[in-house]
Amino acid sequence: MPTDDESLLPPAPPLAPPPVSRFVPTLTEVISPGDAAAAPAEPAAEPQPDAVPVTAAAPVSAQAVELAVDALLARLAPELDRLVAEAVGRVLHEHMLGFNGRLQKAVGDVVREAVTKAVAEGGNS
């Protein structure tokens, strides 16, 4: 039987989704810039405390996006090269530290086995 104070509380009711304005597009609707201007004015609803304002973005062409990405990558390339080289170096160093321990153990085992074998054969001669 749980002794938690929370386990004694009744479960919270599920939150209801907020009402959707009839001017909010759904995944199945296609809207164009003229649709927003032609929509009739709706009385302003009370602002919701958790509501995030939505701003309309100007349409951007794929070529403009590609040019912006290329410019950003060109500007970041030297810093990215340095950061990637540091990350690879750090990972290789950590890997070699673990490898060094395993290598020392393997060499120690081989030497120990060879010495044991030599001592055993030397005692028989």
Secondary structure by P-SEA (a helix, b strand, c coil): ccccccccccccccccccccccccccccccccccccccccccccccccccbbbbbbbccccaaaaaaaaaaaaaaaaaaaaaaaaaaaaaaaaaaaaaaaaaaaaaaaaaaaaaaaaaaaaaaac
